[in-house]
Amino acid sequence: MQTPTYKDLLDAGCHFGHMKRKWNPKMRPYIFVERKGIHVIDLNRTVECLERSANALRQMAKSGKKILFVGTKKQARTIIEDAAKSVGMPFVSDRWLGGMMTNFSTIRKSVRKMQSIERMLNDGTLENITKKERLVLSRKYEKLHRMFGGIAQLNKLPNTLLVVDISHEHLAIAEATRLNIRTVGIVDTNSDPTIVDFAIPSNDDASKAIAIIVNYLTEAIREGLEERKTMKEEGGSDAE
């Protein structure tokens, strides 16, 4: 797995920060220069933080930890969904509901309700209901699936949250902090990098910038999963 180069990040627009008047002073260590009222992110620091975050995520995946991908802004949704699905990890891409982690047992009830409706729609249980009743149930299922489909297989709290735009996802970060769940976040110049365990300074608004960061971190997770699989296979052959 090759770390994105300075040029790769530059081409993806990762260096574009927000206007100076919107900046968070705690981002000072990650800002290279101000140009025409816009802060420019130091991509050398981005590379450093990317490698540190990738190593941490690789180790988490290797040890069997669940990593929850979170990105509900329009530019991040598809990227987050595709990346999480590619490594079998849970995700939230529609909307972060308050209590999604801190009230996890209630969220699980909603997930079970969604799964129950799905079974009824598919196994012939509802053959005798009217078209209107079936339509109502289908719409209810679609709504639940949109909100909870990405965490349907999450039976316990995740070990880590991987978040795009920590300011936009402040509810998720707050819940993770409260529950001592580790956080990895893409942090733009308008955010506080100290509220996450692993901050990655980068533009968090452009889809290209989001994609290059998320896809690299996903590859690190994939490597960790493959290492875990190899360890299990070797352990099995030793036992035989």
Secondary structure, 3 states (H helix, E strand, C coil): CCCCCHHHHHHCCCCEEEEHHHCCHHHHHHEEEEECCEEEECHHHHHHHHHHHHHHHHHHHHCCCCEEEECCCCCCHHHHHHHHHHCCCCEECCCCCCCCCCCHHHHHHHHHHHHHHHHHHHCCCCCCCCHHHHHHHHHHHHHHHHHHHHHCCCCCCCCEEEEECCCCCHHHHHHHHHCCCEEEEEECCCCCHHHCCEEEECCCCCHHHHHHHHHHHHHHHHHHHHHHHHHHHHHHHHHC
